[in-house]
């Protein structure tokens, strides 16, 4: 009997997406070409999302760009993310595409969200992006992108 872990179809798809992202990135030469290709890939991924996640991701594009214009769109395990110097700071995972109960807004280890006491959240359930939650997201993104 094998004791190896079994991955779900969604997990296997995310790993394949990440491998394809890395392979595509290694073929590009110039920074401008890479940035344009990354943004196109993020926009294409968002276009594939079912509603309401597509609308949430499209609004996140604006919220993140306004809050931290230095971050650039970048796929992160097949989902939209925003990076500084190629390292993803914040990302959005579609709950509908992942067959999960809710979507997730997450922050990577590169995010500057550390708090005194050694305990802080790194992801949030995101069912919809209201004006209030968009303001909270903007504040978190601003804080996370400081470094």
ZAFI-415888 format. One record per residue (C-alpha): x, y, z; residue in one letter; residue number from 1. Coordinates in steps of 0.25 Angstrom, whole numbers. Layout:
// ZAFI-415888
+-------+-------+-------+------+-----+
!     u !     v !     w ! rest !  nr !
+-------+-------+-------+------+-----+
!     X !     Y !     Z !    A ! NUM !
...
+-------+-------+-------+------+-----+
//
This chain:
// ZAFI-415888
+-------+-------+-------+------+-----+
!     u !     v !     w ! rest !  nr !
+-------+-------+-------+------+-----+
!     0 !     0 !     0 !    X !   1 !
!     6 !    13 !    -4 !    X !   2 !
!     7 !    24 !     6 !    X !   3 !
!     9 !    35 !    -4 !    X !   4 !
!     0 !    47 !    -3 !    X !   5 !
!   -11 !    49 !   -14 !    X !   6 !
!   -13 !    62 !   -20 !    X !   7 !
!   -27 !    67 !   -24 !    X !   8 !
!   -30 !    70 !   -39 !    X !   9 !
!   -29 !    85 !   -35 !    X !  10 !
!   -16 !    83 !   -28 !    X !  11 !
!   -10 !    76 !   -40 !    X !  12 !
!   -15 !    87 !   -50 !    X !  13 !
!    -9 !    98 !   -41 !    X !  14 !
!     4 !    90 !   -41 !    X !  15 !
!     4 !    89 !   -56 !    X !  16 !
!     0 !   104 !   -58 !    X !  17 !
!    12 !   108 !   -49 !    X !  18 !
!    22 !    99 !   -57 !    X !  19 !
!    16 !   106 !   -70 !    X !  20 !
!    18 !   119 !   -64 !    X !  21 !
!    32 !   117 !   -61 !    X !  22 !
!    35 !   111 !   -74 !    X !  23 !
!    28 !   123 !   -82 !    X !  24 !
!    36 !   133 !   -73 !    X !  25 !
!    49 !   127 !   -76 !    X !  26 !
!    47 !   128 !   -91 !    X !  27 !
!    45 !   143 !   -91 !    X !  28 !
!    57 !   153 !   -92 !    X !  29 !
!    53 !   167 !   -89 !    X !  30 !
!    47 !   173 !   -76 !    X !  31 !
!    36 !   180 !   -84 !    X !  32 !
!    33 !   167 !   -92 !    X !  33 !
!    32 !   159 !   -79 !    X !  34 !
!    23 !   170 !   -72 !    X !  35 !
!    13 !   171 !   -84 !    X !  36 !
!    13 !   156 !   -85 !    X !  37 !
!    10 !   154 !   -70 !    X !  38 !
!    -1 !   165 !   -71 !    X !  39 !
!    -7 !   158 !   -83 !    X !  40 !
!    -7 !   144 !   -76 !    X !  41 !
!   -14 !   150 !   -64 !    X !  42 !
!   -25 !   157 !   -72 !    X !  43 !
!   -27 !   144 !   -80 !    X !  44 !
!   -28 !   136 !   -67 !    X !  45 !
!   -38 !   146 !   -61 !    X !  46 !
!   -46 !   145 !   -74 !    X !  47 !
!   -47 !   130 !   -72 !    X !  48 !
!   -53 !   131 !   -58 !    X !  49 !
!   -68 !   129 !   -56 !    X !  50 !
!   -76 !   141 !   -50 !    X !  51 !
!   -76 !   146 !   -39 !    X !  52 !
!   -61 !   143 !   -37 !    X !  53 !
!   -58 !   149 !   -51 !    X !  54 !
!   -64 !   162 !   -46 !    X !  55 !
!   -57 !   162 !   -33 !    X !  56 !
!   -43 !   159 !   -40 !    X !  57 !
!   -46 !   170 !   -50 !    X !  58 !
!   -49 !   180 !   -38 !    X !  59 !
!   -36 !   175 !   -31 !    X !  60 !
!   -28 !   179 !   -43 !    X !  61 !
!   -32 !   193 !   -40 !    X !  62 !
!   -31 !   193 !   -25 !    X !  63 !
!   -17 !   187 !   -25 !    X !  64 !
!   -12 !   197 !   -36 !    X !  65 !
!   -18 !   209 !   -29 !    X !  66 !
!   -12 !   204 !   -15 !    X !  67 !
!     1 !   200 !   -20 !    X !  68 !
!     5 !   204 !   -34 !    X !  69 !
!    19 !   198 !   -33 !    X !  70 !
!    13 !   184 !   -33 !    X !  71 !
!    11 !   177 !   -46 !    X !  72 !
!     1 !   166 !   -50 !    X !  73 !
!     7 !   152 !   -50 !    X !  74 !
!     1 !   138 !   -50 !    X !  75 !
!     3 !   131 !   -38 !    X !  76 !
!     0 !   116 !   -38 !    X !  77 !
!   -10 !   119 !   -50 !    X !  78 !
!   -17 !   130 !   -43 !    X !  79 !
!   -16 !   145 !   -43 !    X !  80 !
!    -5 !   151 !   -34 !    X !  81 !
!     3 !   164 !   -33 !    X !  82 !
!    18 !   165 !   -31 !    X !  83 !
!    29 !   174 !   -28 !    X !  84 !
!    42 !   170 !   -35 !    X !  85 !
!    36 !   157 !   -40 !    X !  86 !
!    32 !   152 !   -26 !    X !  87 !
!    17 !   151 !   -23 !    X !  88 !
!    12 !   159 !   -12 !    X !  89 !
!    -3 !   158 !   -13 !    X !  90 !
!   -11 !   148 !   -20 !    X !  91 !
!   -26 !   144 !   -23 !    X !  92 !
!   -31 !   130 !   -24 !    X !  93 !
!   -44 !   127 !   -30 !    X !  94 !
!   -53 !   119 !   -21 !    X !  95 !
!   -62 !   115 !   -33 !    X !  96 !
!   -50 !   110 !   -41 !    X !  97 !
!   -44 !   103 !   -29 !    X !  98 !
!   -57 !    97 !   -25 !    X !  99 !
!   -56 !   103 !   -12 !    X ! 100 !
!   -67 !   109 !    -3 !    X ! 101 !
!   -61 !   123 !    -5 !    X ! 102 !
!   -50 !   131 !   -12 !    X ! 103 !
!   -37 !   135 !    -5 !    X ! 104 !
!   -29 !   148 !    -5 !    X ! 105 !
!   -15 !   144 !     0 !    X ! 106 !
!    -2 !   149 !     3 !    X ! 107 !
!    12 !   142 !     1 !    X ! 108 !
!    24 !   142 !    10 !    X ! 109 !
!    29 !   154 !     2 !    X ! 110 !
!    17 !   163 !     8 !    X ! 111 !
!    21 !   172 !    19 !    X ! 112 !
!     9 !   169 !    28 !    X ! 113 !
!    17 !   164 !    40 !    X ! 114 !
!    12 !   169 !    53 !    X ! 115 !
!    18 !   169 !    67 !    X ! 116 !
!    15 !   156 !    75 !    X ! 117 !
!    18 !   147 !    63 !    X ! 118 !
!     4 !   145 !    59 !    X ! 119 !
!    -4 !   151 !    46 !    X ! 120 !
!   -13 !   147 !    35 !    X ! 121 !
!    -8 !   143 !    22 !    X ! 122 !
!   -21 !   140 !    14 !    X ! 123 !
!   -35 !   145 !    15 !    X ! 124 !
!   -48 !   138 !    10 !    X ! 125 !
!   -54 !   147 !    -1 !    X ! 126 !
!   -68 !   145 !    -5 !    X ! 127 !
!   -70 !   159 !   -11 !    X ! 128 !
!   -63 !   172 !   -12 !    X ! 129 !
!   -71 !   183 !    -6 !    X ! 130 !
!   -67 !   197 !    -4 !    X ! 131 !
!   -63 !   194 !    10 !    X ! 132 !
!   -55 !   182 !     7 !    X ! 133 !
!   -49 !   188 !    -5 !    X ! 134 !
!   -44 !   199 !     5 !    X ! 135 !
!   -38 !   188 !    14 !    X ! 136 !
!   -32 !   181 !     3 !    X ! 137 !
!   -25 !   194 !    -2 !    X ! 138 !
!   -20 !   197 !    12 !    X ! 139 !
!   -14 !   183 !    13 !    X ! 140 !
!    -8 !   183 !    -1 !    X ! 141 !
!    -1 !   197 !     3 !    X ! 142 !
!     4 !   191 !    15 !    X ! 143 !
!     8 !   178 !     9 !    X ! 144 !
!    16 !   185 !    -2 !    X ! 145 !
!    25 !   193 !     7 !    X ! 146 !
!    39 !   187 !     7 !    X ! 147 !
+-------+-------+-------+------+-----+
//
